[in-house]
Amino acid sequence: MPSRFLLALIVLSGFLSPACAAPLETVVVTGSALPGANIDVATIPVHVQTLDSTDLDRLGPSDLLGAMARDLAGVSLADAQDNAFQPNVLYRGFEASSLVGDAQGLAVYVDGVRFNQPFGDNVEWSMIPDGAVAGVTLEGANPVFGLNALGGSLSLSLKDGFGFSGIGAQVSGGSFGRGEASFDWGGSDGSRAGFVAADLFHDDGWRQHSPSSLARLFANLAWRGDRSELHLDVIAASNSLTGNGTAPVELLAARRSAVFTYPDNTQNLYGLVNLTGVWRPGATLTLSANLYLDGLARHTRNGDASDAEVCAPPDDAFLCLDDGAFLTGSDGNPIADFLSGGPYAQLNLTRTETLGVGGALQAAYQPLPPLHLLAGLAIDHGHTDFSASSLIGALTPTRGFGGPGIVIDQPDLVIAPVKASAGNTYYGFYVQGGVDLTAALRLDLSARYNIADIVLRDRLGSALDGSHRFTRLNPAVGLSYRLDTGITAHADYAEANRTPTPAEFSCADAAAPCSLTNFFVGDPDLKQVVARTYEIGLRGQGAGLSWQIDAYRSDTGNDILFTASTVRGRAFFRNIGATRRQGIEANASWREGRWSLSAAYNFTDAVFRSPVTLNSPDNPLADADGHIFVVPGDRLPSIPRHLLKLSAGFALTPDWDLTLAARYAGGVYLQGDEANLNPPTSAYTVFDAGVRWRPAASVEVFATVENLFDRAYETFGAFSPTADVPIAEAPGAGDPRSLSPAAPRTVLLGLRLH
């Protein structure tokens, strides 16, 4: 660890102000996120942050993603889709996103189930009812969490009737046609318990053509005996999400709510059944196991401007691509110019159906308080059927897609229907142990051996056929030392890996790129990504104050990037060499009487460490061939260097309380500007406020204002072919910089019954 990081760690520890996450306490944290090992957070040699259900509804309606962005140090949301339920969640420069095709560097578990989807390791945040979440644990790099834990892991625990009893209901509504209703019930009668939570949500969206609707259900049945416990979880969700993404800067200047092209809709239907059991045959041994089955049906519709144009004479009765090749239909014949010159639009359709099954078995052994041992195995299998097609039609005056919708089928496969299946099976064998070497010094060792088998089958030909196996042993070692003052110092080294996903394997050929909505047409080899993380830190608590501060460095080899191809609007996956993410992370919280204060700060230096030449044809500062040249030290896009979060709560009376939260984020470079040639987005500071009034013991009225001062800001950017699309709101627009605008001031009013 560089000496400047160690110096900063020591200096900052002396200037800690009250800060962010929930007070440190003993929580259940295990390598597979299964129950059964009570590990004191103070002994874990990495940065650990926790939230409970009260943190989720502190500003109004329960909001998992909002609480994470507001309260967890190092967490930020990048709105690539510009939909509140489809963000890219970033932590220490690594990502957990709902978008297939984004590099997924965080492992996510829900009640012990690996929640990274089999096809693309993406995380469907919209499937989890916010009111069902009992707790959140965010932990730094730890290999026993398996694949994707490059930057860390996020474990969600869901509610049961033993811990949450009674009946609750909530209704709220507010700006932009937003309305939400939820219900929950929980209770127990000694050895048996049940819990149910359901919610309905609709939002017209503050941008044009941007409605979203969600319907979600969670149920838990539980049984508890003297030495054993059994839980059955069921999740069901049906969602329609519109994420119209970025818009050119000149269009946003003319009308901030405008969208560039549409439709951009994702429909999800999801179900999960998870059976978890715990058995304690003796005072020192705990056996845990789970078995789950889940399924996801995902349909996307993405409208874009098309590169199709009338062919040069004498073929001007037909359409061609920008390379002069005829645009051909499914019958193999050239497509006629049906608009007398255009403009033309393209509608990309995908259908993904995934069935997942898996389970884990774990043993936790603690013969003496200074010693604990943990061992387990996990198996996760997924089968996915994927199909996609592109349709050519008219670009309407509002830049939507119009008919007739002719299927494009190019003989060179640059644009062609795809139908494929993928199977992937992940095996993990892990061990973890900790022992007190002295009264103050503790040693922790862990390791996990990962095996990944991935098979692809082309249902229309043989281009996608392929089989791949990856194996890796990832170790970790950590030391923690309790000082006489009650402060604990820790140091840790950990390795973790992620394998290329079936989605990435299916689109890894520069000669046959896929669309930005993930069409898959080739199967070249990709290498697995490996991260090596070093971390040192301090933590302490007392007199109502809990705090921790860490410095970390993660060196990643063979990172995978979805990079633009020479065909506009198409891209492919490739290994790009080494990257580095390093920084400082600090958070604390303080409670005293009527006051609660919190603060968090994170500095993230996320850079390329290998030179690489990339295609970025819409980047205005690319060379004549559309190339940009990345050199070591260039910053990774979409990752803010500085994050600062402040929150204050005050009880005006026993029945009234007020919360004010603020967060600052530095600007980020745009996707497609990995060489840092263009200015980054602007830094921003945004405030949220909430007030709650309890006129009776079981009644609560709340009001929430998000973006209190109506700040116009952006969290994500890319490039668009602005000059090729007629924009009535901004005639003559040609600046290709394209940003995702954040929502303006939003007011919500609600009623909650307990």
ABEGO torsion letter per residue (X at the ends): XBAAAAAAAAAAAAABBBBABBBBBBBBBBAAGBBGBBBBAAABABBBBBBBAAAAAAAEBBBAAAAAAAABBGBBBBBAAGBAAABBBBBGGBBBBABBGBBBABBBBBGGBBABBAAAGBBBAAABBAAABABBBBBBBBAAAEBGAAAEBBBBBBBBAAABBEBBBBBBBEBGGBBBBBBBBBBBBGABBBBBBBBBBBBAEABBGABBBBBBBBBBBBBBBAABBBBBBBBBBBBBBBBAEBBBAAAAAABAABBABOBBBBBBBBBBBBBBBBBBABAABBBBBBBBBBBBBBBBBBBBBBABBBBBOAAAABBBBAAGBBBBBAAGBBBBBAAGGOBBBBBBBBBBBBBBBBBBBBBBBBABAABBBBBBBBBBBBBBBBBBBBBBBBBBAAGBBBOAGBBBBBAAGABBBBBBBBBBBBBBBBBBBBBBABAABBBBBBBBBBBBBBBBBBAABAAABBBBBBBBBBBBBBBBBBBAAGBBBBBBBBBBBBBBBAAAAABABAABBBBAAGBBABBBBBBBBBBBBBBBBBBBBEGGBBBBBBBBBBBBBGBBBBBBBABBGBBBBBBAEBBBBBEBBBBBBBBBEABBBBBBBBBBBBBBABBBBBBBAABAABBAAGBBBBBBGBBBBGBBABBBBBBBBBBABAABBBBBBBBBBBBBBBBGAAAGABBBBBBBBBBBBBBBBBABAABBBBBBBBGAAGBBBBABBBBBBAAABBBAABBGBABABBBBBBBBBBBBBBBBBX
